[in-house]
């Protein structure tokens, strides 16, 4: 919905092949703009109904300042938030164009006009111009590419100047468990126009994470105890890019190691060698350490994956404990089942 005497960019559309018998263009409105009413009986007037008043737009063509002027047919494109206009089969080869803007208020059942503005298109200026002598002459069969700002409308500085609409940002969210080793997914929300190109940047405590520019992110060891968010940027030709950042996650928890129970192989006899089978720990890169025990007490210097039984542990049961550690993960210790009592 329009606000005040609103100023919008006037851009001319760029079809792949211009109609040789027409001149066409588009008034570019902000992304997500509420569509105007265009009655079939009045296809050359777009009416933005604001409740207490209405804003009317018309695009008018003039040939060499000779009457009559011709109103272009209007249509609204929802995806691009453009009010598109087309002048089909005009009798003359070239035309100048102006935008006629008017405001109407209700003091009874029928509105009456209280304000109006008229501005001319020029390919050599970023603003619409008040004088026809400054307007560009456009041949039939062309579709100029200039963008314009309607001087005097709210939002435009005195003297004109470009007023490019902004991409309408969605509200990004993050799904997944914030834990080291677990994937998180960025959900961008609804952006307008739908054709906007989205890029992603994951953040750790508000600072960009190098290389983390995908829709998904695997929480790393450096994230433990930190909060993650994702910044989404939407861009589209003819629009000002916009960015939106999700709310941060809870502090990332340390990862959990998948730790199997170790096994001990070999005979429980003095002089024989026992071997600890640690099993497959996950994820990859876990550092394993070993400690052998006799009846629950540490065996001095028995910290390898193998242990040669000495006479000092005769009659005792042997256990090995395997400890797994990895940066960003909680350290885990797993104990084997005890052997039978050591025999001589």
Secondary structure, 3 states (H helix, E strand, C coil): CCCCCECCEEECCCCCCCCCCEEEEEEECCCCCCCCECCHHHCCCEEEECCCEEEEEEEEEEECCEEEEEECEEEEECCCCEEEEEEECCCCCEEEEEEEEEEEEECCCCEEEEEEEEEECCCCCCECECCHHHCCCEECCCCCCCEEECCCCECCCCCCCCCCCECECCCCEEECCCECCCEEEEECCCCECCCCEEEEEEEECCEECCCCCCCEEECCHHHECCCEEEEEEEECCCCECEEEECCCCCCEECECCECCCCEEECCCECCCEEEEECCCCECCCCEEEEEEEECCEECCCCCCCEEECCHHHCCCCEEEEEEEECCCECCEEEECCCCCCCEC
